[in-house]
């Protein structure tokens, strides 16, 4: 079966690893960092202006893929809600001894609440583990894109990209 | 016709969507007097007020801002520019010498005499037909979007989306935000049509995007109760025996848009069939002027693209009009136009934009061929 964003609707591991916005495993191990999952050249650059540390470069022309300057990124998370494509995530593998923290842009209501246990979902929409909501950042600056911080087992940190919080309709 | 009351303006803009508003703002703020925007709807803004998502583009295009907020900003700028908007006003004819026959709900009919006319009439949704397509519950994706985002009415509980272009993907996402379930998105081509980031949003929400699939029929007695879908081979032909029945109550069609160009046809503008831009589009030059002098086009009417290209084409038409009316020095007008043209070029790059850039170049080439042949001595 054909893989990749044009066929499956979500980036393959290969596409992610070849894209300049996806941080290296080495950088991810060091601590909080933005994970830019933007693998298609579309005319768009708000992420570049969003980063207060100059860690995201798009340049001219604006169809360039964003490049994450991973040593400049301090993991502040400002960029997450600024991406119109909801394609910027954030991972902190140093969160605690047995949990990693993943930040996800989220635009559904009702918003999950801190402490709530949720299903942690992959890029393909499959439940792969359970997670715990740690923080929900819905400040004005985010312009109605909430950023939810989810604690999961570290091995799932680079796979979990959404949550399922609402009860299934037929239950 | 001689009984119709006359109303003289310098610039008449038909259509109060992003292209029309931007055109009026540029023309009026450059100094043009009496800029009139005409729109048949009850509210200005075109499709902007149902676009609740954040837009792509550059900082200069207000990228990252939601369509609804861009709409509000444009309306404020219109107010500041002193351009006037007549809503619930239909243009039903165009006569020689740039006379537009209009009818307004309150004012009655008028004959608008303009020095320059800009058509920014947008596009309309395409449909495909299949057995059962007239059942209640089959609708355009744009219509479903209007229902949820403007009228706050859910068209159905379980949706089948036909078409994976940006409209199909975005409307699927917004229907889920409104509380519906999207059962699947079908795409007849072997690849997803729209931006990957839009596809990814609905994929991680659990929606399947079935490429090389189409709808065979809608089933139900009084309304849609299910849909039969079928797989397509590499030539796009249905493969018998691959039918599947999906339980849905709503089928949304997101199968492209066609330019709404009747007025430009009526005005005698030259057209060309360019499938990449949605069908028949009127030729125009670098200034957005058509083959008929003093008549300009901007936005989807001259090629179905996006909101940010529509705004910039509108701006280009507005600056051109202001320049040719003498409100800007030719140097000033050229400088402003060049900035906009460069920006448009940027928006038409990359795997999605390149096709449109080439098509646009073709339109301008055909315009100049036509122009040359007409004025050959």
Interface residues (C-beta under 8 A of the other chain):
Chain A: X2 X5 X6 X7 X8 X9 X10 X11 X37 X38 X39 X40 X41 X42 X43 X44 X45 X46 X49 X50 X60 X61 X62 X63 X82 X83 X84 X85 X86 X87 X107 X108 X109 X121 X122 X123 X124 X125 X126 X143 X144 X145 X161 X162 X164 X169
Chain B: X53 X54 X55 X56 X57 X58 X59 X63 X64 X65 X66 X157 X176 X177 X181 X190 X191 X192 X195 X196 X197 X198 X199 X200 X201 X202 X203 X204 X205 X206 X207 X209 X211 X308 X346 X347 X348 X349 X350 X351 X352 X353
